[in-house]
Amino acid sequence: MINFKKLLKSFSYAFYGIDYALNSDQNLTIHLLAAIIVIAAGIILQVKPYEMGLLCLTILFVITTEMINTALEKTVDLVTKEHRIEAKIAKDISSGMVLISAIGAVIIGLLIFIPYLTR
């Protein structure tokens, strides 16, 4: 049997996490602004539905990696306050994950938008 009170509480935790990430992570705000621009460009240029779907999936991937990065950084900060090379490496790898996903998003965006911009 589904416990709706417990389910609603779990959603409230999730929304709190999203709110916290939005208010504490400057890079997430930048990604969201870029996402709004990309979606608007897709609508204006009338990209095909499957291309818009690919853009949206790519946006969700970048936002998800940014939130994972934030969670990992907070976890590392919880584990140790002292400067340790292992903590730095974990944070750097996590940031690298976001960078790779963002570069991939730019490439996908260019592959989709260039044909529309050159016609």
VEXMAR-851972 format. One record per residue (C-alpha): x, y, z; chain. Coordinates in steps of 0.001 Angstrom, whole numbers, plus 500000, padded with zeros to 6 digits. Each point is the difference from the previous one (the first is absolute). Example, Ala and Ser with C-alpha at 12.3 -4.5 7.8 and 13.67 -1.06 7.14 Angstrom:
<rs>
<r xx="512300" yy="495500" zz="507800" cadena="A"/>
<r xx="501370" yy="503440" zz="499340" cadena="A"/>
</rs>
This chain:
<rs>
<r xx="500000" yy="500000" zz="500000" cadena="A"/>
<r xx="501285" yy="503454" zz="499127" cadena="A"/>
<r xx="500544" yy="502324" zz="502941" cadena="A"/>
<r xx="499054" yy="503347" zz="498408" cadena="A"/>
<r xx="501149" yy="502032" zz="502999" cadena="A"/>
<r xx="503462" yy="498443" zz="499746" cadena="A"/>
<r xx="499990" yy="500437" zz="496222" cadena="A"/>
<r xx="499134" yy="503703" zz="500267" cadena="A"/>
<r xx="502724" yy="500450" zz="502594" cadena="A"/>
<r xx="502576" yy="498423" zz="497664" cadena="A"/>
<r xx="498923" yy="502415" zz="497249" cadena="A"/>
<r xx="500399" yy="502923" zz="502399" cadena="A"/>
<r xx="503587" yy="498867" zz="500691" cadena="A"/>
<r xx="500665" yy="499816" zz="496261" cadena="A"/>
<r xx="498589" yy="503487" zz="499402" cadena="A"/>
<r xx="502073" yy="501321" zz="502898" cadena="A"/>
<r xx="503096" yy="498488" zz="498386" cadena="A"/>
<r xx="499198" yy="501638" zz="496664" cadena="A"/>
<r xx="499368" yy="503329" zz="501726" cadena="A"/>
<r xx="503247" yy="499721" zz="501969" cadena="A"/>
<r xx="501995" yy="499190" zz="496871" cadena="A"/>
<r xx="498460" yy="502909" zz="498091" cadena="A"/>
<r xx="500691" yy="502462" zz="502801" cadena="A"/>
<r xx="503496" yy="498820" zz="500890" cadena="A"/>
<r xx="501549" yy="499028" zz="496674" cadena="A"/>
<r xx="500809" yy="502848" zz="497640" cadena="A"/>
<r xx="500920" yy="497581" zz="497212" cadena="A"/>
<r xx="496593" yy="498328" zz="500166" cadena="A"/>
<r xx="498371" yy="503401" zz="499485" cadena="A"/>
<r xx="502225" yy="500552" zz="496955" cadena="A"/>
<r xx="499028" yy="496577" zz="498615" cadena="A"/>
<r xx="496307" yy="500786" zz="500506" cadena="A"/>
<r xx="500321" yy="503344" zz="498205" cadena="A"/>
<r xx="501784" yy="498234" zz="497135" cadena="A"/>
<r xx="497215" yy="497398" zz="499955" cadena="A"/>
<r xx="497338" yy="502713" zz="499687" cadena="A"/>
<r xx="501915" yy="501568" zz="497104" cadena="A"/>
<r xx="500425" yy="496623" zz="498270" cadena="A"/>
<r xx="496319" yy="499093" zz="500379" cadena="A"/>
<r xx="498938" yy="503436" zz="498745" cadena="A"/>
<r xx="502359" yy="499672" zz="497014" cadena="A"/>
<r xx="498582" yy="496563" zz="499278" cadena="A"/>
<r xx="496468" yy="501391" zz="499992" cadena="A"/>
<r xx="500930" yy="503040" zz="497881" cadena="A"/>
<r xx="501931" yy="497903" zz="497477" cadena="A"/>
<r xx="497252" yy="497365" zz="500018" cadena="A"/>
<r xx="502336" yy="497064" zz="500517" cadena="A"/>
<r xx="498515" yy="496572" zz="499472" cadena="A"/>
<r xx="498317" yy="498376" zz="503027" cadena="A"/>
<r xx="502646" yy="497275" zz="500318" cadena="A"/>
<r xx="502718" yy="502680" zz="499941" cadena="A"/>
<r xx="498209" yy="501954" zz="502718" cadena="A"/>
<r xx="499760" yy="496787" zz="501989" cadena="A"/>
<r xx="503731" yy="499436" zz="499597" cadena="A"/>
<r xx="500675" yy="503592" zz="501096" cadena="A"/>
<r xx="497796" yy="499541" zz="503073" cadena="A"/>
<r xx="501696" yy="496708" zz="500931" cadena="A"/>
<r xx="503384" yy="501663" zz="499602" cadena="A"/>
<r xx="498905" yy="502913" zz="502200" cadena="A"/>
<r xx="498735" yy="497583" zz="502657" cadena="A"/>
<r xx="503300" yy="498125" zz="499873" cadena="A"/>
<r xx="502053" yy="503161" zz="500563" cadena="A"/>
<r xx="497734" yy="501192" zz="502829" cadena="A"/>
<r xx="500129" yy="496538" zz="501594" cadena="A"/>
<r xx="503796" yy="499860" zz="499855" cadena="A"/>
<r xx="500180" yy="503481" zz="501532" cadena="A"/>
<r xx="497745" yy="498899" zz="502862" cadena="A"/>
<r xx="502056" yy="496825" zz="500520" cadena="A"/>
<r xx="503092" yy="502209" zz="500113" cadena="A"/>
<r xx="498408" yy="502210" zz="502667" cadena="A"/>
<r xx="498954" yy="496972" zz="502066" cadena="A"/>
<r xx="503468" yy="498483" zz="499760" cadena="A"/>
<r xx="501692" yy="503271" zz="500977" cadena="A"/>
<r xx="497724" yy="500368" zz="503044" cadena="A"/>
<r xx="500688" yy="496387" zz="500975" cadena="A"/>
<r xx="503750" yy="500526" zz="499740" cadena="A"/>
<r xx="499694" yy="503169" zz="502106" cadena="A"/>
<r xx="498072" yy="498001" zz="502596" cadena="A"/>
<r xx="502656" yy="497293" zz="500155" cadena="A"/>
<r xx="502971" yy="502324" zz="500350" cadena="A"/>
<r xx="500553" yy="503705" zz="500598" cadena="A"/>
<r xx="503761" yy="499734" zz="499664" cadena="A"/>
<r xx="501723" yy="500344" zz="496649" cadena="A"/>
<r xx="500650" yy="496462" zz="498786" cadena="A"/>
<r xx="501146" yy="498978" zz="496558" cadena="A"/>
<r xx="497358" yy="497230" zz="499844" cadena="A"/>
<r xx="497221" yy="502524" zz="500637" cadena="A"/>
<r xx="501408" yy="502292" zz="497309" cadena="A"/>
<r xx="500227" yy="497126" zz="497520" cadena="A"/>
<r xx="496387" yy="498958" zz="500679" cadena="A"/>
<r xx="498783" yy="503566" zz="499498" cadena="A"/>
<r xx="502128" yy="500504" zz="496881" cadena="A"/>
<r xx="498769" yy="496770" zz="498416" cadena="A"/>
<r xx="496417" yy="500969" zz="500796" cadena="A"/>
<r xx="500511" yy="503416" zz="498414" cadena="A"/>
<r xx="501592" yy="498303" zz="497007" cadena="A"/>
<r xx="496874" yy="497868" zz="499624" cadena="A"/>
<r xx="497909" yy="503154" zz="499687" cadena="A"/>
<r xx="502438" yy="501528" zz="497522" cadena="A"/>
<r xx="499905" yy="496905" zz="497786" cadena="A"/>
<r xx="496195" yy="499942" zz="500044" cadena="A"/>
<r xx="499858" yy="503727" zz="499184" cadena="A"/>
<r xx="502455" yy="499606" zz="497102" cadena="A"/>
<r xx="497921" yy="497092" zz="498710" cadena="A"/>
<r xx="496869" yy="502160" zz="500275" cadena="A"/>
<r xx="501635" yy="502767" zz="497966" cadena="A"/>
<r xx="501010" yy="497504" zz="497309" cadena="A"/>
<r xx="496485" yy="498541" zz="499846" cadena="A"/>
<r xx="498536" yy="503506" zz="499889" cadena="A"/>
<r xx="502294" yy="500997" zz="497140" cadena="A"/>
<r xx="499179" yy="496837" zz="498055" cadena="A"/>
<r xx="496295" yy="500769" zz="500329" cadena="A"/>
<r xx="500021" yy="503779" zz="499545" cadena="A"/>
<r xx="502626" yy="500556" zz="497283" cadena="A"/>
<r xx="497833" yy="498565" zz="497171" cadena="A"/>
<r xx="497119" yy="502294" zz="501075" cadena="A"/>
<r xx="502256" yy="503037" zz="500215" cadena="A"/>
<r xx="501652" yy="499421" zz="496627" cadena="A"/>
<r xx="496865" yy="499593" zz="497902" cadena="A"/>
</rs>
